[in-house]
């Protein structure tokens, strides 16, 4: 009888040791994924359901061991919900630590300088990880939803790359971009140059949006802003094509005709003096700074020379000569 008891005790010790070794082996061995895997923990989901989900997905061989580790390490109630990216060679122990730290998968969406509000909406619509709350809403309705009712949407959002997690709403991203533009514009306005023909930050935003559309060259932004600032100060028409194009809306098909320059829209700066009523695009920080720190030269005109840049002129005679040279080059 004593021998039997001793044998049972030895067998129990061997079994316990075997189980312990199996536990250690599995908790510190890589999961079964041979490429990056993704796993989502729902809000309120319990430990057992999480472990079984990992097992069902083929990532985890021993869901019980995973639960035991979480219980013994007092981690079961500290797991954060969300979508996780699981690299190759991740062990169950590392995975649990990932869940506890809440290192959820990150996504990004970029709003590009010069975009319109509709282009922003299109970019967000292409993001499946976003929760879409504004689909089918008008721009006025959307602006009301971000507590900016009555404001024109174009130009009100700061172009940047925004990082978010699965389930973030498109409305949250818009609020973030809207607040950032407000903050940037307010800060830049405080440090503006003296003597500008601008009365408030919103006018600076409008001018910056035109600068953004007129040139893609960093070294030209201040020069373009200088031309428009001097024209505003002298009461001259801005005569800028991007505002005309914006005013044409869907009627613009890639070219501006003489009739378009005579068409009476609030954005036709060939027939209406001063700035247009609203921004025409989403300006970046460089265009905002250019509008608030324009070049102090004497140029009042500029024309594209066909290589991405512009020729700047101080007199109409110089400008006409530059236009003629470009036209000659264009027809050669």
Protein Blocks (a to p, Z undefined) as FASTA:
>chain_A
ZZmmmmmmmmmmmmmmmmmmmmmmmmmgccfbfbdcdddddehiafklmmmmmmmnopam
blmlmmmmmmmnopmmmcccddddddehiafklmmmmmmnopacdddddddehiafklmm
mmmmmmmkbccfkgoiafklmmmmnopghiafehpaccddddddehiafklmmmmmmmmm
mmmmmmmmmmpcehiabfbfklmmmmmmmmmmmpccfklmmmmmmmmmmmmmnopafkia
klmmmmnmmmpgoiacfklmmpccfklmklbgcjdfbdfbdcdfklmmmmmmccfbfbfb
dcdehiopacddfbfklmmmmmmmmmmmmmZZ
